[in-house]
Amino acid sequence: MKALELDRISYTYPGGTKALDSVSFSVEEGESVAILGSNGAGKSTLLDLLLGWNKGKGITLFGKDLADYGRKELGRNLALVPQSEHYNFSFTLLEYTLFGRSPYLSQMGTPTEKDAEIAVQALKDVGLESYQDRPITSLSGGEHQLLLLARSIAQQSRILLLDEPTSALDPANRMRVISILKDLSQKGKTLLFTTHDANLAYELATHVAMLKKGHLLCYGTKEETVTSEMLTTLYETPLYVGSIEGRTLIY
Ligand SMILES: Nc1ncnc2c1ncn2[C@@H]1O[C@H](COP(=O)(O)OP(=O)(O)OP(=O)(O)O)[C@@H](O)[C@H]1O
């Protein structure tokens, strides 16, 4: 089943910047898609369109027009892991992770024991369970990024959108997040993530979308798209795709 279809998506900001120009591709459920592109290429604009924060036409989610989704229904299908988030109040980690359960709560409803179990398990998945009663304001930058992933795991959406999911992480936590995301992907979750790390894209993605100045330079399997020529064209700087001990390495 198609999880996502983009049909000639364009977006111009009020000031007149055309951030996306006729971008089309589709994603099957269970695929993992890396969105690559230089600074200002339109990656965040695309994520904001998928989340309905920027309004646009031509986006279909599981066969239904994005514009026809209610807020909670959208939350059950799509979760975002931003790079960071500003906190207005000092919740505990567990309370914050429980926000991921919002799309499943009734009007004025409070989270159930089952919701709490799911949130605790999500904190365990990212290795933050021993911090669950600590205030979120006490976290380091990397822990903060792991918490945002935990909240989205608790949300149990069919698609996960991730904005630079490993940007603040040390090597051990980077590996942990890659392993969590691979596991989610194997269980059938559809992933779309932006990254400046072509090695991460190659390791985690099944497919790659390359955006250049708002245009789709190419879309296809990682084997088709991640080539020295394509990456050099995308970033306008020499990049090479090689192999060390049987593993693909981009440098
Ligand atoms: N709120 C806004 N108002 C006007 N122009 C914007 C706004 N947000 C982004 N832009 C412009 O739209 C274009 C695409 O920006 P976008 O943030 O989508 O790029 P990006 O690929 O996510 O970049 P980066 O890798 O630097 O995060 C850029 O030219 C940017 O300056």
The ligand as a Gaussian input file, in Angstrom:
#p B3LYP/6-31G(d) Opt

LIG

0 1
 N        9.496000      31.071000       7.191000
 C       10.146000      31.319000       6.046000
 N        9.938000      32.463000       5.372000
 C       10.587000      32.716000       4.210000
 N       11.464000      31.890000       3.634000
 C       11.713000      30.719000       4.275000
 C       11.094000      30.376000       5.516000
 N       11.542000      29.167000       5.907000
 C       12.416000      28.768000       4.966000
 N       12.522000      29.705000       3.987000
 C       13.371000      29.614000       2.781000
 O       12.939000      28.482000       2.026000
 C       14.058000      27.774000       1.478000
 C       14.043000      26.333000       1.961000
 O       14.274000      26.328000       3.365000
 P       14.241000      24.999000       4.220000
 O       14.278000      25.401000       5.672000
 O       13.105000      24.159000       3.792000
 O       15.628000      24.305000       3.806000
 P       16.356000      23.034000       4.398000
 O       16.666000      22.146000       3.245000
 O       15.588000      22.453000       5.525000
 O       17.722000      23.683000       4.921000
 P       18.699000      23.298000       6.151000
 O       19.470000      22.084000       5.723000
 O       19.583000      24.515000       6.217000
 O       17.873000      23.117000       7.391000
 C       15.301000      28.570000       1.909000
 O       15.641000      29.441000       0.844000
 C       14.828000      29.360000       3.112000
 O       15.549000      30.582000       3.246000

